[in-house]
Amino acid sequence: MKTRLLATVAVLVPLAGWAADNTDPGTPPTSGTASFEALDANKDGRISMPEASVDPKLVEEFSTADKDGDGYLDSSEYANAVNAPPQQ
């Protein structure tokens, strides 16, 4: 029994370290507003709704922020959405 426990610990400890070190640098922070660059996961210069989905506030404002109606936010549309006063 003790051997089995030690074997389990020997396997799990390195996995825990790997998981902690293997974070995606492109993942935006969970609090506050992420930068345009962080949200633009595929680096095409625009934010799609799936990319915006990591920021609930941006999802709520997406259609309003998408001024040209192309289904994407470019950097100026994003900046306007982030800098806009909160809606009531």
Phi, psi and omega in degrees: 000315181296322179296318179297318179297315179296322178294320178296314179297319180298330179278319186284325182300310178298325179295321178297318177296318179297316180298321180292325182273348186257040178279148181278116181295343179275355180282123181290159177296154182277345178246146180079187181261130179284157178285160178304315182297323179290322180284330180282074188300323182267003175056042177262007177085012178206160182248122176271169177300317177300322177292322181289341187298346177281351180238097184305323179296318180293323177300317179298325185262000189304307185295326177289321182289332181283077187298325182269359174067024181271000179087007179224156171253123172275179186297325180286321177297319179296314180299318178297320180293318182289324184270355180290145177295151180301141179276146180246000000 
